[in-house]
Amino acid sequence: MIASSQERAATGMYERYIACLNGRALGALGEFVADDVAHNGRPLGLDGYRSMLEENYRDIPDLHFDVALVVADESRIASRIRFDCTPNGTFLGLPVDGRRVVFHEHAFYTLEEGRIAEVFSVIDKAAIETQLRP
């Protein structure tokens, strides 16, 4: 099946968004994220979304988004993102304390006018719990 130009545009935007996150170039975030963006049902706005990411970078100094799968159309993107990182202290209520963990996030994005307007994200916490067991 051949992707439409709208699907390619959405996928290309998402690839640039992930590059922005990995480059920690949050000044460019507004190019990809709507001013009134919501995350998991919480209206954060662009500034709140940026603050959330800054907190993630503080809590996980080696945070890197490794996209394993992307499915897109003109108004939605679904992705599976792999993380291999060492969170500081407590992460998702778990005492990770700088131990290396590998897990996935499943994220679903709604696009409006070519930018991310809504994000629903689920992290595989069970995978982290399994790795932390003695």
Backbone as CSV, one residue per row, in Angstrom:
resi,resn,N_x,N_y,N_z,CA_x,CA_y,CA_z,C_x,C_y,C_z
1,MET,0.830,-1.165,0.000,0.000,0.000,0.000,0.889,1.247,0.000
2,ILE,0.555,2.189,-0.799,1.337,3.417,-0.936,0.729,4.492,-0.043
3,ALA,1.582,5.165,0.725,1.120,6.223,1.619,0.704,7.448,0.817
4,SER,-0.363,8.098,1.278,-0.800,9.330,0.628,0.148,10.463,1.013
5,SER,0.056,11.566,0.304,0.905,12.717,0.632,0.588,13.246,2.023
6,GLN,-0.672,13.152,2.469,-1.033,13.598,3.817,-0.424,12.686,4.872
7,GLU,-0.411,11.389,4.617,0.212,10.439,5.545,1.716,10.690,5.628
8,ARG,2.346,10.927,4.476,3.790,11.212,4.462,4.081,12.515,5.197
9,ALA,3.204,13.513,5.028,3.399,14.794,5.712,3.296,14.607,7.225
10,ALA,2.314,13.850,7.691,2.151,13.608,9.126,3.347,12.836,9.683
11,THR,3.782,11.817,8.959,4.940,11.032,9.404,6.202,11.887,9.425
12,GLY,6.396,12.708,8.416,7.556,13.597,8.367,7.554,14.593,9.511
13,MET,6.376,15.170,9.809,6.259,16.089,10.930,6.618,15.368,12.227
14,TYR,6.128,14.138,12.377,6.399,13.378,13.602,7.892,13.071,13.734
15,GLU,8.532,12.724,12.658,9.984,12.475,12.695,10.739,13.733,13.116
16,ARG,10.318,14.897,12.619,10.965,16.156,13.011,10.663,16.497,14.474
17,TYR,9.459,16.192,14.931,9.082,16.386,16.328,9.979,15.545,17.242
18,ILE,10.154,14.288,16.911,11.006,13.404,17.719,12.452,13.908,17.690
19,ALA,12.935,14.361,16.550,14.283,14.940,16.471,14.390,16.170,17.363
20,CYS,13.329,16.979,17.420,13.290,18.148,18.303,13.415,17.703,19.757
21,LEU,12.671,16.666,20.136,12.730,16.159,21.511,14.110,15.596,21.828
22,ASN,14.654,14.789,20.925,15.966,14.185,21.173,17.076,15.222,21.185
23,GLY,16.901,16.301,20.417,17.882,17.381,20.413,17.658,18.384,21.530
24,ARG,16.587,18.159,22.297,16.209,19.050,23.403,16.088,20.494,22.939
25,ALA,15.591,20.648,21.738,15.404,21.956,21.120,13.983,22.443,21.394
26,LEU,13.647,22.591,22.656,12.271,22.874,23.033,11.801,24.262,22.618
27,GLY,12.710,25.128,22.221,12.317,26.416,21.667,11.555,26.268,20.364
28,ALA,11.756,25.157,19.672,11.079,24.894,18.393,9.809,24.061,18.575
29,LEU,9.442,23.760,19.803,8.315,22.868,20.071,7.012,23.360,19.447
30,GLY,6.799,24.667,19.418,5.578,25.236,18.859,5.387,24.948,17.383
31,GLU,6.443,24.566,16.700,6.336,24.175,15.291,5.548,22.874,15.148
32,PHE,5.557,22.045,16.208,4.979,20.711,16.156,3.762,20.531,17.055
33,VAL,3.650,21.366,18.081,2.638,21.195,19.119,1.736,22.426,19.156
34,ALA,0.428,22.200,19.205,-0.544,23.291,19.231,-0.474,24.066,20.547
35,ASP,-0.863,25.322,20.487,-0.833,26.193,21.670,-1.722,25.681,22.792
36,ASP,-2.783,24.960,22.459,-3.725,24.464,23.469,-3.670,22.939,23.613
37,VAL,-2.504,22.366,23.469,-2.327,20.915,23.518,-2.785,20.337,24.863
38,ALA,-3.320,19.111,24.787,-3.720,18.358,25.976,-2.936,17.053,26.008
39,HIS,-2.635,16.579,27.212,-1.900,15.322,27.392,-2.676,14.447,28.364
40,ASN,-3.072,13.265,27.908,-3.863,12.325,28.711,-5.062,13.011,29.367
41,GLY,-5.735,13.828,28.567,-6.944,14.479,29.024,-6.731,15.760,29.817
42,ARG,-5.493,16.114,30.099,-5.194,17.346,30.856,-4.813,18.452,29.889
43,PRO,-5.531,19.560,29.899,-5.128,20.680,29.052,-3.871,21.335,29.623
44,LEU,-2.771,21.226,28.907,-1.499,21.766,29.384,-1.122,23.066,28.686
45,GLY,-1.527,23.199,27.442,-1.032,24.309,26.639,0.427,24.069,26.303
46,LEU,0.940,24.847,25.384,2.316,24.662,24.923,3.326,24.834,26.051
47,ASP,3.147,25.856,26.894,4.089,26.073,27.992,4.074,24.930,28.990
48,GLY,2.900,24.411,29.310,2.801,23.277,30.228,3.400,22.009,29.642
49,TYR,3.211,21.821,28.350,3.781,20.657,27.663,5.304,20.742,27.683
50,ARG,5.825,21.940,27.419,7.269,22.155,27.465,7.796,21.879,28.882
51,SER,7.088,22.359,29.892,7.498,22.127,31.285,7.501,20.637,31.619
52,MET,6.512,19.909,31.119,6.453,18.465,31.345,7.692,17.786,30.757
53,LEU,8.063,18.182,29.548,9.249,17.596,28.914,10.521,17.977,29.665
54,GLU,10.636,19.218,30.100,11.812,19.652,30.868,11.943,18.830,32.146
55,GLU,10.813,18.541,32.800,10.833,17.699,34.000,11.288,16.283,33.647
56,ASN,10.811,15.766,32.514,11.248,14.432,32.074,12.760,14.398,31.870
57,TYR,13.321,15.448,31.253,14.766,15.499,31.019,15.532,15.591,32.335
58,ARG,14.996,16.312,33.319,15.654,16.385,34.632,15.632,15.023,35.326
59,ASP,14.483,14.348,35.263,14.318,13.065,35.940,15.052,11.926,35.224
60,ILE,15.239,12.072,33.912,15.884,11.027,33.105,16.935,11.713,32.235
61,PRO,18.130,11.945,32.778,19.149,12.704,32.039,19.525,12.118,30.680
62,ASP,19.423,10.805,30.517,19.798,10.184,29.246,18.573,9.834,28.396
63,LEU,17.478,10.554,28.609,16.234,10.292,27.877,16.452,10.435,26.370
64,HIS,16.043,9.400,25.648,16.131,9.399,24.188,14.919,8.646,23.647
65,PHE,14.222,9.263,22.712,13.032,8.685,22.112,13.450,7.888,20.880
66,ASP,13.264,6.570,20.918,13.622,5.689,19.806,12.320,5.121,19.237
67,VAL,11.857,5.700,18.140,10.563,5.310,17.575,10.704,3.950,16.894
68,ALA,9.925,2.986,17.380,9.961,1.636,16.842,8.887,1.406,15.780
69,LEU,7.779,2.170,15.869,6.670,1.965,14.941,5.868,3.259,14.848
70,VAL,5.461,3.615,13.642,4.594,4.776,13.420,3.531,4.404,12.396
71,VAL,2.294,4.724,12.714,1.190,4.591,11.789,0.500,5.951,11.771
72,ALA,0.269,6.498,10.592,-0.280,7.854,10.523,-1.271,8.011,9.391
73,ASP,-2.197,8.924,9.615,-3.022,9.439,8.538,-3.016,10.953,8.689
74,GLU,-3.891,11.643,7.986,-3.814,13.097,7.989,-4.170,13.728,9.332
75,SER,-4.869,12.997,10.225,-5.301,13.607,11.478,-4.879,12.854,12.735
76,ARG,-4.200,11.722,12.567,-3.798,10.929,13.736,-2.453,10.249,13.491
77,ILE,-1.743,10.081,14.591,-0.491,9.325,14.568,-0.519,8.372,15.754
78,ALA,-0.102,7.150,15.525,0.079,6.173,16.597,1.529,5.720,16.541
79,SER,2.154,5.617,17.710,3.558,5.194,17.701,3.882,4.335,18.909
80,ARG,4.907,3.542,18.728,5.498,2.732,19.800,6.917,3.255,19.930
81,ILE,7.243,3.754,21.128,8.540,4.379,21.367,9.300,3.556,22.393
82,ARG,10.542,3.247,22.085,11.389,2.456,22.981,12.297,3.390,23.771
83,PHE,12.416,3.099,25.059,13.316,3.842,25.932,14.286,2.876,26.594
84,ASP,15.536,3.242,26.618,16.604,2.504,27.286,17.340,3.582,28.071
85,CYS,17.038,3.693,29.374,17.494,4.868,30.110,17.691,4.578,31.592
86,THR,18.171,5.568,32.303,18.453,5.446,33.734,17.800,6.595,34.496
87,PRO,16.504,6.461,34.819,15.822,7.512,35.580,16.431,7.695,36.970
88,ASN,16.414,8.928,37.434,16.850,9.232,38.800,15.702,8.972,39.764
89,GLY,16.031,8.578,40.991,15.027,8.493,42.047,13.859,7.606,41.698
90,THR,12.660,8.128,41.952,11.425,7.392,41.714,10.881,7.749,40.335
91,PHE,10.491,6.737,39.586,9.935,6.923,38.248,8.639,6.126,38.167
92,LEU,7.538,6.791,37.867,6.213,6.172,37.814,5.876,5.478,39.132
93,GLY,6.352,6.066,40.224,6.108,5.501,41.546,6.998,4.322,41.891
94,LEU,7.980,4.025,41.046,8.886,2.886,41.251,10.271,3.386,41.652
95,PRO,10.918,2.726,42.603,12.250,3.144,43.052,13.347,2.707,42.078
96,VAL,13.476,3.417,40.980,14.454,3.054,39.951,15.860,3.457,40.400
97,ASP,15.996,4.661,40.951,17.248,5.137,41.558,18.479,4.964,40.668
98,GLY,18.381,5.374,39.408,19.539,5.350,38.526,19.838,4.012,37.885
99,ARG,18.982,3.023,38.072,19.193,1.737,37.394,18.710,1.842,35.950
100,ARG,19.362,1.147,35.077,18.994,1.134,33.666,17.739,0.287,33.487
101,VAL,16.759,0.842,32.767,15.533,0.121,32.444,15.212,0.312,30.964
102,VAL,14.557,-0.673,30.405,14.110,-0.627,29.010,12.599,-0.834,29.025
103,PHE,11.876,0.044,28.351,10.422,-0.056,28.318,9.909,0.652,27.068
104,HIS,8.619,0.503,26.815,7.986,1.145,25.662,6.851,2.051,26.112
105,GLU,6.613,3.045,25.301,5.450,3.914,25.443,4.632,3.776,24.166
106,HIS,3.327,3.727,24.321,2.424,3.732,23.180,1.721,5.080,23.216
107,ALA,1.908,5.856,22.168,1.386,7.219,22.142,0.478,7.396,20.926
108,PHE,-0.627,8.083,21.169,-1.614,8.358,20.133,-1.816,9.866,20.080
109,TYR,-1.646,10.427,18.918,-1.688,11.876,18.734,-2.833,12.247,17.811
110,THR,-3.520,13.329,18.156,-4.507,13.929,17.264,-3.887,15.196,16.706
111,LEU,-3.961,15.345,15.393,-3.377,16.508,14.733,-4.466,17.490,14.340
112,GLU,-4.166,18.754,14.506,-5.029,19.823,14.010,-4.139,20.830,13.313
113,GLU,-4.462,21.100,12.056,-3.674,22.022,11.240,-2.194,21.646,11.231
114,GLY,-1.935,20.335,11.190,-0.575,19.829,11.063,0.248,19.824,12.338
115,ARG,-0.372,20.147,13.484,0.352,20.132,14.747,-0.358,19.228,15.752
116,ILE,0.376,18.766,16.741,-0.154,17.872,17.762,-1.060,18.671,18.696
117,ALA,-2.336,18.273,18.746,-3.309,18.961,19.587,-3.663,18.153,20.828
118,GLU,-3.506,16.829,20.731,-3.866,15.968,21.845,-2.964,14.743,21.822
119,VAL,-2.526,14.337,23.017,-1.671,13.158,23.156,-2.284,12.248,24.212
120,PHE,-2.405,10.980,23.881,-2.743,9.959,24.868,-1.565,8.997,24.888
121,SER,-1.026,8.763,26.075,0.205,7.997,26.192,0.071,6.961,27.301
122,VAL,0.552,5.750,27.014,0.550,4.660,27.989,1.963,4.087,28.033
123,ILE,2.540,4.050,29.223,3.888,3.495,29.410,3.768,2.098,29.990
124,ASP,4.587,1.185,29.507,4.585,-0.205,29.964,5.291,-0.288,31.319
125,LYS,4.573,0.081,32.357,5.118,0.080,33.719,5.455,-1.331,34.194
126,ALA,4.688,-2.325,33.749,4.950,-3.714,34.140,6.342,-4.168,33.694
127,ALA,6.789,-3.698,32.532,8.134,-4.063,32.060,9.195,-3.513,33.006
128,ILE,8.985,-2.310,33.514,9.932,-1.709,34.450,9.910,-2.463,35.769
129,GLU,8.705,-2.785,36.264,8.579,-3.533,37.522,9.316,-4.860,37.449
130,THR,9.198,-5.539,36.322,9.881,-6.827,36.137,11.401,-6.656,36.220
131,GLN,11.915,-5.601,35.638,13.370,-5.379,35.644,13.898,-4.981,37.027
132,LEU,13.047,-4.439,37.870,13.485,-3.985,39.182,13.428,-5.094,40.240
133,ARG,12.831,-6.209,39.900,12.746,-7.322,40.858,14.139,-7.869,41.129
134,PRO,14.376,-8.246,42.391,15.707,-8.814,42.720,15.944,-10.169,42.090
